[in-house]
Amino acid sequence: MTAATGLSTSSLYNSFGTKIETYPEAVDEYLVRMQDVLAPLHQGERGSEDVLEAWSLLASVPTGTGVDRSFSHLLSAVADPASRGAWPRVKVCDNDTCYTAFFDKTRNSSAAVLQHDPQRPDGDARVPRAEKEGPPGAQRNTAVRSGVERGMSQLVDRTITALRTEHDTLAALVRTLTDEQLATTSGAAEWTVAQALSHLGSGAEIGRAPIARAAGETVAAEDNPTIWARWDASAPRAQAEGFLAHNARWLEAVEVLTPDQRSSLIVDLGFLPEPVSLLTALGMRLNEVANHSWDVRVAFDPHAGVAASSAEVLVELLAGPVGFMLNFLAKPAELGKPASVAIPGAGLVIDEAVTVVDHLESPSATFNGPAEAFVRLVSGRLKAPYDHGVTVDGALSLDDLRRVFPGF
């Protein structure tokens, strides 16, 4: 049963009971609901309209449990690229018996859609996207799509603004630091302040290139190990100055992007299985900058926190395009039991995996602290003496959550 459905035994029990005779019912519902989800997708880009509408109607479903929640996450995984304009790049053969698919990495999404032409000896023909008929129900779903795209566009802008604020705040501090202060241990105990800045600076140098390429700029290639070695070999003062220069250059590259580019750019970061939206790339960078900026600032101010504006955006991003990062940051098995936690502006669900959701109806615990404290919890930075006034009420303790998020 678990193999057939892809669900855990506990999820099946929670949704369908423990009696063996209920298992066929679970399989039947699984197959019916999978058919409903996948039916509009086999037609390629035309399915994005249907997925967008379904996603808007089922946005609250991930707050459920068991089978409902598992299926909603499957739908969300498909709807996410649709909502940020990337789904049209997932192209498939229109022949019902063919399941060939590919991700269009061309800059303007001009790659042909594979169709089978019975009049050709080889059966294949490349048909430009413009020659395909428009998506059925497009007019009906225009409002849904527009609303989703507008929300994502605003989140891109807010993420860039948060990154600018992070840079300006940290740069103002870095310019005042002495050589002795650069050698001080940062909030990341294995790094000095200068090394934390070096990490941010090298990340900016490496991370700018794929965004610039996506925007049409020709960027000279230099492998990551060479870049890291150069930064590691630099003196602390050079590392600090390098951070100021390269992070500013990274920001300039994203701040000049047009509204259309901000909503449509697809970025190949090189270390993920597939290219991602600009918003995903920006969200990953904000997570890194916000936490390592705290590493630097807390070395001189024990009461420092992650910037409130960054924390608010990060919680929203974790509930959306960068939620996949929780697969790497969290260790749900350390808890040993399912739980749901109310957090500032959202909810945290811990079972076989860890997810951030928009809302929880009946959480089993409550995280009492600001959003910035939650962001630091996720990155393993909510530890004494930097956990001022943060508590957890209910079925879990703060130490339980620390085990789930051990840090990196």
N, C-alpha and C positions, 0 to 999 in steps of 0.2 A: 504493500500500500504506500509506504513512504517513498519507495522508488518510483511508483507510478505517478504520484502527485508532486513529488519534489518537496513535500512538507514533512516536518518533523512529526513524530508520534504525538508529542504534546499538543501540537497545533491541531492535529486531527481529532484528538480527544476533546480539546476545548470547543471545537466547532460541531462535532457530530456525536459525541459520547464515547463510551468505552466498549459497547457491545459489538461483537464481530459482525452482526447482521447489518449494522449501520455503515460498514465500509463501502459496499457497493453504491450507496447513496452518495458518499463522499466522492467516489470516482466519477459517477455520473455528473455531479454538479461541477466538478473540476473540468471535465471535458466540454460541457455545455458552455461554461463561462470562458474557457480558453478559446472556443470557437467564436464567441461573440467578440472577444478582444482581437483575435487575429484576422477575422474575416475581412475587415476593411483594409488590411495591410498588404495583402497579396497583390494589390493593384499598384504598388509602388507609391509615388508621391501623392497620388490622389487620396490615399488613406490618411494622410496627415490631417485633413479636415475633420474626418470622423473621430480620429483620436483626440484632437483638440476639444471637440464638443464633449466627448466622453470624459476627458480629463477635468473639464470645468464642472461637470455634474458630479463627479466622484472625488472632488478635491479633499473632502473630509473623511473619506473611507480609510486612509492609512492610520487613522487614530483608533481603528478597531483592533480585533485580535484574531488569531488563528487564520483560517482560510481567507476570510474577508481581507485581512491585512496583507496576507501573502499575495493574493491576486492584485490588490490595489498597487502594491509595490512593483509588480510586473508591468501593470499598465503605466505607472508613473515613469518607469525606466524607458518606455517607448515614447510617452508623451513629452518627456523633458526635451529631447532633441527637436520634437515637433514645435514645442512652444518657443524655442529660441531660434527657430528658422533653419535648423540643421537637418531635419527629417527629409526634406526634398533631395538631399545629397545621398540618401540611402535609396538606391535604385535596384529594381528587380525586373526580371523577365515578365512580360504580360501573359505569357503562355501559362495556363492553369496547371500544367503538368511539370513546369520547370520552376526550380527554386533558386536559380542563380541570382546572386545579389552582390552589389559592390558599393563602396563608399566613394562618392565623387570628390576628389581632392583638388580639382581644378579651381583656380582663383575665383572665377565667375560662375561656377557650377554649370559649365557648358558641356560636360561629358555626356555622351549619348546614352540613352536608355536602351538596354538590350531587349529586342523583341525577336520573335521567330517569324520569318517570312516563308510560307510554304512554297512560294514561287521561286525562291532561290535554291540552288542545288544543295548548299550547305545549311539552309534553313535559318540562317542568322541575318539580321540586318540591324544597322545602327540607326535609330530614329531620333533626331533632335527633339529635345524636350518641348520646344515651341510647337512642333507638329502634333503633339498629343492633345487630345481633347481636354478641355478644362475639367477640374474636379467636380463631380456631382455634388450639389448642395452647397457650392462655394458661396453663393449669395447669402444663404441661410446662416452660414457659419462665420461670415465676415466680422460680425460684432464680437464673437467669441475670440477669434484669432487676434483682432485688433487690441482687445483688452489685455490678452496675455502678453502680446508683443510690447504693448505700452508699459506694462508692469516690469517686464524684463529690461527694457531700455532704461527705465528709471533706476533699476537696481544696478545696471552698469554704471550710470552716472554717479550714483551714490558711492559705489565701490571706488571709483577713480577719485572722488572727492575725499574719501576716507584715506586713501593712499597718499594723497597730497598732504593732508593734515599730519599724517604719521611722519612723512619726510620732513616737513617744516619743523615739527616739534623736536624730532631727534637731531636734525641738523643744527638747530640752535644750541642744543646741549653739546654736541660733538665739537663744535668750534671753540668751546670754552675749556675743553679737557686738556690737562697737562699730560706729559709723557708718563708720569707716575700714575695718574688716574686711568690712562689707557691700559696700564698693566694690572689694574684692579680686577679681581674675580667678578664675573658678571652673574646675572641670575641663572644662567646655565653654568653650573658649577665647574664643568670641565673646560670652559672657555674664559679667557680674559675679555674685557670690554673690547679691546682691539680685534680679537678673534671673532667675536660676535658681529662686529661691524664688517670684518672681512667676509664672513659668511653671507651677509646681506649684500655686500658689494659684488662679490663673485656671482651671486644669484641674479642680481640685476643685469650684470654683463651677459650672462648666459641666457637669461629669460627675455632680454630685449630682442635678440635675433629672430626667434620664430614669430614674434608679433610683427616686427618690421617686415619680414618676408611675406607674411599674410597680407600686409597692407601694400605690397608691391615693391618694396625696397630691396635692392640687391645687397646682400650682407655677406662679407667674407667669412668663410667657415673656419673655425678654430675648435678643436676638440675640447671637451670639458676637462679632462685630466690636465691638459696643458694650462688651461685657465686657472684651475685650482692650484696647481703647482706654483704658478706665478704669484698668486695671492698669498699662498702659505709662506713663500720665501721673502715676502715684503716685510719691512720694518713696521712696528705698530703705528707710527705716525703716517706712513704711506698707506696702510690699510684703512685708517680713518679717512684720510683725504680721498682715497680711491672710492670708498663708500659714498662720500658726498658727490663725487663726480658721476659715478655710474648710476647711482639711484636717481639722480636728477635727470640723467639722459634717458633712463627707462621711463620715467614719468612723462617727459616731453614726448616720447614716442606714442604714448597712449592718450595724452591730453589733446593732441592734434587730430585724432581720429574723428571723422565726420559722424553724424548720427547714423547714417546708413552703415558705415563700417562698424560702428559700435554694436549694431544689432545683427550684423550678418557675418562678420569675420569668423573664419574657422582656423584655429591655430594648431599646428602640429608641434607639440612640445618635445617630441622625440623620445620620451620615456614612458608614455602612456600607450595603451593598446591601439588607440585611434585618435585622430585629431579632436579637439574640443572647441566649444564656443569661446569667444573672447571673454565672456562673463566667467566661465569656469577658470580660465587662465588667470584672470584678475583676482578671483576669489581665492585661489591657491596662493597667490602672491600676498594678498592682504593677510591671510592667516599666518604666513611666515613673517612678514614685516611686523605685524602687531605684537606677536609673541617675542620676537627677538629685540624689538624696540624696548619692550618691557624688560628684557634681560639686561639691557644697557642702563636704562633709567633706574631700575631698582637697586643697582650697585651704589647709587648715590642718594636714593630716597626709598627707604624701606616700606613706605606707604604708597608707593606708585602702583598704578593699575593700568590695564589695557585701556586705551582711549575709549570713552563711552560710545562715540560715534562709530568706531571700528567694531566694537563688540556687538552693537545692534545690527549692523550689516552682516557680521559673521554668523550670528544666530540664524538670520534669514537665509544666508547662503548654505549653511549646514542643513537646513530643512529643504534645500533645493539642489542647485547644480553642483555643489561641492560636498554633498552628503556622502558620496562614495569614499571620501577620505576617512570616515569613521571606521571603515573596514580595516584600515591600517592602524588607526590610533587606539581603537578600543579592543578590549579582551573580555567579551561578555561571559566567557566560561568561568572567569574568576569569581563571578557573583554566584553562579550555581542555581539561580532561580530567576524567573521572569519578573520584571518590575517596570513600573512607569513612574516618571518623576516630572512634576511640574517645575519648569525653569522659567526665567524671565522672558516673557513674550512667546513661549513655545512649550513643547513637551519633549521628554526624552523617553524612548521605549527601549528596554533591554530585554532581549530574549535570545534567539539563536544569533542574532546580529544586533547592532545598536543603530538606532535611527533617531533623528530629530524630526518632530512633527509639528504642525501648526498649533494644535490644541489637544488637550486631554480632558475628557469628561470626568473621570474618576481616578486620578493618579494615586498610586500606592505610597508615594512619598513626595515631599516638597523641598526643593532646593531654595534655601533662604539666603539670598545674596544677589548682588548686581549681575548684569549680563557679563561684565568683564571678568568676574570671578568664574563664571561658567566657562568662558573661553579659555581661561587659564587652567581650569580643571581638565578640559579636553586635551590640552597639550602637556599635562603632567606638572603644571606650575602652581597649583593651588596647594601648597605645602607650608607648614609652619616654618618661619614666622610670618608668612605672606597670606594667611587665610583669615585676616582680621574680621571677626564677627560673622563669618559664614557658618551656617548650620544646616542640617538636613533633618526634617521631621518625618515621621511615618515608619514604613517598613524597612527603610535603609538608613545607614549612617554615612557620614562624609567619608569615613575610611573605606566603606564598601565601594563608593563611587571612585575613590582614588585607586582601588585595585583594578577597576574596569578601565581606568585611564592612567596607565603607569608613566606615560610620557615618552619622549624620544630624545 
